[in-house]
Amino acid sequence: MKAITIKGSERESVGKKATKALRNAGKVPCVVYGGDKPLHFSADELAFRDLVYTPNAHTVAIELDGGASVKAIMQDIQFHPVTDAIIHIDFYQLFDDKMVTMNIPVTLEGNSPGVRNGGRLLFRKRKLAIKALPSKLPDFFNVDISKLKIGQNISVGSLMSEDFTILHPESQVVVQVKTARTAVVTDDEDEDGEEGAEGAEGASEEAAQE
């Protein structure tokens, strides 16, 4: 997984007054958990742009004044209710031999023949929670929908890997194509049984209404 570098300064004072002063100076107070003790630091708000405002998942290399460096992942973030400015971020420290849980984005590839024939594409899970060693964390799940016909779906079971554990049931649907009133069932889909039946049912309902 790609890493983003955040340059910051360790905080000596963590009281409300010091925190407010940091925010007024355009800096974000942060905490890294998971180590021997919490690590408090701050960094410029702009430093988090590529980490926060993206659909991609990243690990973080936190480089502090003085040469200390910590690998982590973002766990929680708070925004100002009016300005949407970042006001606090929690991180979790990574260790090479320790499993970590993280949400990984799902991307779709290809064009579904079921959608071309009028079906509705339903993207059920845009992120999947997994548990893995840091070195085994994938950047994303790439799901090929180029053979997805009307009535078919792709579930978590088809995305399993020895590198990580997906924390969802194998039957959990990630993406599917549902029948729509305008769906047209092709000969290829008729041969697949369920898809043909659903398409025929939709066509019959439409004909009845006409």
The 8 nearest C-alpha neighbors of each residue, nearest first, counted from 0:
[[1, 138, 137, 136, 57, 2, 58, 134],
 [2, 0, 57, 58, 3, 138, 56, 59],
 [1, 3, 58, 59, 57, 60, 0, 4],
 [4, 2, 59, 60, 58, 5, 57, 1],
 [3, 5, 60, 59, 61, 6, 2, 62],
 [4, 6, 61, 62, 60, 46, 7, 3],
 [7, 5, 62, 63, 61, 42, 4, 8],
 [8, 6, 42, 63, 41, 62, 5, 40],
 [9, 7, 63, 40, 64, 41, 10, 42],
 [8, 10, 40, 39, 63, 41, 11, 7],
 [11, 9, 40, 39, 12, 8, 41, 13],
 [10, 12, 9, 13, 39, 40, 17, 8],
 [13, 11, 10, 14, 17, 18, 39, 16],
 [14, 12, 17, 18, 11, 10, 15, 39],
 [15, 13, 17, 16, 12, 18, 19, 11],
 [14, 16, 18, 17, 19, 13, 20, 12],
 [15, 17, 19, 18, 14, 20, 13, 21],
 [18, 16, 20, 14, 19, 15, 13, 12],
 [19, 17, 15, 21, 20, 16, 14, 13],
 [18, 20, 22, 16, 21, 17, 15, 23],
 [21, 19, 17, 23, 18, 22, 24, 16],
 [22, 20, 24, 18, 26, 19, 23, 17],
 [21, 23, 26, 25, 19, 24, 20, 27],
 [22, 24, 20, 21, 25, 19, 26, 18],
 [23, 25, 21, 22, 26, 20, 43, 19],
 [26, 24, 22, 23, 43, 44, 21, 27],
 [27, 25, 43, 22, 21, 42, 44, 24],
 [26, 28, 41, 42, 44, 86, 87, 22],
 [29, 27, 41, 87, 40, 18, 26, 88],
 [30, 28, 88, 40, 41, 87, 89, 39],
 [29, 31, 39, 89, 38, 90, 40, 37],
 [32, 30, 90, 38, 91, 37, 89, 92],
 [33, 31, 91, 37, 34, 92, 90, 30],
 [32, 34, 92, 91, 35, 31, 37, 36],
 [35, 33, 36, 32, 92, 37, 31, 38],
 [34, 36, 33, 37, 32, 38, 92, 31],
 [35, 37, 34, 38, 32, 33, 31, 39],
 [38, 36, 32, 31, 39, 30, 34, 35],
 [37, 39, 31, 30, 36, 40, 32, 9],
 [40, 38, 30, 10, 29, 9, 37, 31],
 [41, 39, 9, 10, 29, 8, 28, 30],
 [40, 42, 28, 27, 7, 8, 29, 26],
 [43, 41, 7, 26, 27, 44, 6, 8],
 [42, 44, 26, 46, 45, 25, 27, 41],
 [43, 45, 26, 46, 27, 47, 25, 42],
 [46, 44, 48, 47, 43, 42, 49, 26],
 [45, 47, 44, 43, 48, 5, 42, 6],
 [48, 46, 50, 45, 49, 44, 51, 5],
 [47, 49, 45, 50, 51, 52, 46, 44],
 [50, 48, 47, 51, 52, 53, 46, 3],
 [49, 51, 47, 48, 52, 53, 57, 3],
 [50, 52, 48, 53, 49, 47, 54, 76],
 [53, 51, 48, 49, 50, 54, 47, 55],
 [52, 54, 55, 51, 49, 50, 56, 48],
 [53, 55, 56, 104, 52, 51, 50, 103],
 [56, 54, 53, 104, 57, 138, 139, 103],
 [55, 57, 103, 138, 54, 104, 58, 139],
 [58, 56, 2, 1, 0, 59, 55, 3],
 [57, 59, 2, 72, 71, 3, 1, 0],
 [60, 58, 3, 71, 2, 72, 70, 4],
 [59, 61, 4, 70, 69, 3, 5, 62],
 [62, 60, 5, 69, 68, 4, 6, 59],
 [63, 61, 68, 6, 67, 5, 7, 60],
 [64, 62, 7, 8, 67, 66, 6, 68],
 [65, 63, 8, 66, 7, 67, 62, 9],
 [64, 66, 67, 63, 8, 62, 68, 9],
 [65, 67, 64, 63, 68, 62, 69, 61],
 [68, 66, 63, 65, 62, 64, 69, 61],
 [67, 69, 62, 61, 63, 66, 60, 70],
 [68, 70, 61, 60, 71, 62, 92, 67],
 [71, 69, 60, 93, 59, 92, 61, 68],
 [72, 70, 92, 93, 59, 91, 58, 90],
 [71, 73, 58, 91, 90, 59, 74, 92],
 [72, 74, 90, 75, 89, 91, 71, 88],
 [73, 75, 90, 89, 91, 72, 76, 88],
 [76, 74, 89, 88, 73, 77, 90, 87],
 [75, 77, 88, 87, 89, 78, 74, 85],
 [78, 76, 87, 86, 85, 88, 79, 75],
 [79, 77, 85, 83, 84, 86, 80, 76],
 [78, 80, 83, 84, 82, 81, 86, 85],
 [81, 79, 83, 78, 82, 84, 77, 85],
 [82, 80, 79, 83, 84, 78, 85, 86],
 [81, 83, 84, 79, 80, 78, 85, 86],
 [84, 82, 79, 78, 81, 80, 85, 86],
 [83, 85, 79, 82, 78, 86, 81, 44],
 [86, 84, 78, 87, 77, 79, 83, 27],
 [85, 87, 78, 77, 27, 84, 79, 28],
 [88, 86, 77, 28, 29, 76, 27, 85],
 [89, 87, 76, 29, 75, 77, 90, 30],
 [88, 90, 75, 30, 74, 29, 31, 73],
 [91, 89, 73, 31, 74, 72, 71, 30],
 [90, 92, 32, 71, 72, 31, 33, 74],
 [91, 93, 71, 33, 70, 32, 31, 34],
 [94, 92, 71, 70, 91, 95, 133, 72],
 [93, 95, 97, 96, 92, 133, 70, 98],
 [94, 96, 97, 133, 132, 93, 134, 98],
 [97, 95, 94, 132, 98, 133, 93, 134],
 [96, 98, 94, 95, 132, 99, 93, 133],
 [99, 97, 132, 131, 130, 96, 133, 100],
 [98, 100, 130, 131, 132, 97, 101, 133],
 [101, 99, 130, 129, 131, 128, 98, 102],
 [100, 102, 128, 129, 103, 99, 130, 72],
 [101, 103, 128, 127, 126, 129, 104, 100],
 [102, 104, 127, 126, 139, 56, 128, 101],
 [105, 103, 126, 139, 125, 140, 55, 127],
 [104, 106, 140, 125, 126, 139, 141, 103],
 [107, 105, 141, 140, 142, 104, 108, 139],
 [108, 106, 142, 141, 143, 144, 105, 109],
 [107, 109, 143, 142, 144, 106, 141, 110],
 [108, 110, 145, 144, 143, 111, 107, 146],
 [111, 109, 145, 144, 112, 108, 114, 115],
 [110, 112, 145, 147, 113, 114, 144, 146],
 [113, 111, 115, 114, 148, 116, 147, 110],
 [112, 114, 148, 149, 116, 118, 111, 115],
 [113, 115, 118, 117, 116, 111, 112, 119],
 [116, 114, 112, 113, 117, 111, 118, 110],
 [115, 117, 183, 113, 114, 182, 118, 112],
 [116, 118, 182, 114, 181, 115, 183, 179],
 [117, 119, 114, 178, 179, 113, 182, 177],
 [120, 118, 177, 176, 114, 179, 121, 178],
 [119, 121, 176, 175, 114, 122, 177, 118],
 [120, 122, 175, 174, 123, 176, 119, 177],
 [123, 121, 174, 124, 173, 120, 125, 175],
 [122, 124, 173, 174, 121, 172, 125, 175],
 [125, 123, 173, 126, 122, 127, 174, 172],
 [124, 126, 105, 104, 123, 122, 127, 106],
 [127, 125, 104, 103, 105, 124, 102, 128],
 [126, 128, 103, 102, 129, 104, 124, 125],
 [129, 127, 102, 166, 101, 165, 103, 126],
 [130, 128, 165, 166, 164, 100, 101, 102],
 [129, 131, 100, 164, 99, 163, 98, 165],
 [132, 130, 163, 98, 99, 135, 136, 133],
 [131, 133, 98, 135, 134, 97, 99, 96],
 [134, 132, 135, 136, 95, 131, 93, 99],
 [133, 135, 132, 136, 95, 0, 131, 137],
 [136, 134, 132, 133, 162, 131, 137, 163],
 [135, 137, 133, 134, 0, 131, 132, 138],
 [138, 136, 139, 0, 135, 140, 103, 134],
 [139, 137, 0, 56, 136, 103, 1, 140],
 [138, 140, 104, 137, 103, 105, 141, 106],
 [141, 139, 105, 106, 142, 104, 103, 138],
 [140, 142, 106, 107, 105, 139, 143, 108],
 [143, 141, 107, 108, 106, 140, 144, 105],
 [142, 144, 108, 145, 109, 107, 141, 146],
 [145, 143, 147, 111, 146, 109, 108, 110],
 [144, 146, 109, 111, 110, 143, 147, 112],
 [147, 145, 144, 111, 148, 112, 143, 110],
 [146, 148, 144, 111, 145, 151, 113, 112],
 [149, 147, 113, 151, 112, 146, 150, 111],
 [148, 150, 113, 176, 194, 151, 177, 118],
 [151, 149, 194, 177, 176, 148, 178, 197],
 [150, 152, 148, 149, 175, 176, 147, 194],
 [153, 151, 175, 174, 154, 176, 172, 147],
 [152, 154, 174, 173, 172, 175, 157, 155],
 [155, 153, 172, 173, 156, 171, 170, 157],
 [154, 156, 169, 158, 157, 171, 170, 172],
 [157, 155, 169, 154, 158, 159, 170, 168],
 [156, 158, 155, 159, 154, 153, 169, 160],
 [159, 157, 155, 156, 160, 154, 140, 142],
 [160, 158, 156, 157, 155, 165, 161, 164],
 [161, 159, 162, 163, 158, 164, 165, 157],
 [160, 162, 163, 159, 164, 135, 131, 165],
 [163, 161, 160, 135, 131, 164, 136, 132],
 [164, 162, 131, 161, 130, 160, 165, 129],
 [165, 163, 130, 129, 166, 131, 160, 162],
 [164, 166, 129, 167, 128, 130, 163, 159],
 [165, 167, 129, 128, 164, 168, 130, 127],
 [166, 168, 165, 169, 171, 155, 128, 127],
 [169, 167, 170, 171, 155, 166, 156, 165],
 [168, 170, 156, 155, 171, 167, 154, 157],
 [169, 171, 168, 154, 172, 155, 156, 167],
 [172, 170, 168, 154, 169, 155, 173, 167],
 [173, 171, 154, 174, 153, 170, 155, 123],
 [172, 174, 124, 123, 154, 153, 122, 171],
 [175, 173, 122, 123, 153, 121, 152, 172],
 [176, 174, 152, 121, 120, 151, 153, 177],
 [177, 175, 120, 149, 119, 150, 118, 151],
 [178, 176, 119, 150, 118, 149, 175, 179],
 [177, 179, 118, 149, 182, 198, 119, 150],
 [178, 180, 118, 182, 181, 119, 117, 177],
 [181, 179, 182, 201, 205, 202, 178, 204],
 [180, 182, 179, 117, 183, 118, 202, 201],
 [183, 181, 117, 179, 118, 116, 180, 178],
 [182, 184, 116, 117, 185, 181, 198, 202],
 [185, 183, 198, 188, 195, 182, 116, 189],
 [184, 186, 188, 187, 189, 183, 116, 195],
 [187, 185, 189, 188, 190, 184, 195, 191],
 [188, 186, 185, 190, 189, 191, 184, 195],
 [187, 189, 185, 190, 191, 195, 186, 194],
 [190, 188, 195, 186, 191, 187, 192, 185],
 [189, 191, 188, 187, 192, 186, 195, 194],
 [192, 190, 188, 189, 194, 193, 195, 187],
 [191, 193, 195, 194, 190, 189, 196, 188],
 [194, 192, 196, 195, 191, 197, 150, 189],
 [193, 195, 150, 197, 149, 196, 192, 188],
 [194, 196, 189, 198, 192, 188, 193, 197],
 [197, 195, 193, 199, 194, 198, 200, 192],
 [198, 196, 200, 194, 199, 195, 193, 201],
 [197, 199, 195, 201, 184, 200, 196, 194],
 [200, 198, 202, 196, 201, 197, 195, 203],
 [201, 199, 197, 203, 198, 202, 196, 204],
 [200, 202, 198, 204, 199, 203, 180, 197],
 [201, 203, 199, 205, 200, 204, 206, 198],
 [204, 202, 206, 200, 205, 201, 199, 207],
 [205, 203, 207, 201, 206, 202, 200, 208],
 [204, 206, 202, 208, 203, 207, 180, 201],
 [207, 205, 203, 209, 208, 204, 202, 201],
 [208, 206, 204, 209, 205, 203, 202, 201],
 [207, 209, 205, 206, 204, 203, 202, 180],
 [208, 206, 207, 205, 204, 203, 202, 180]]
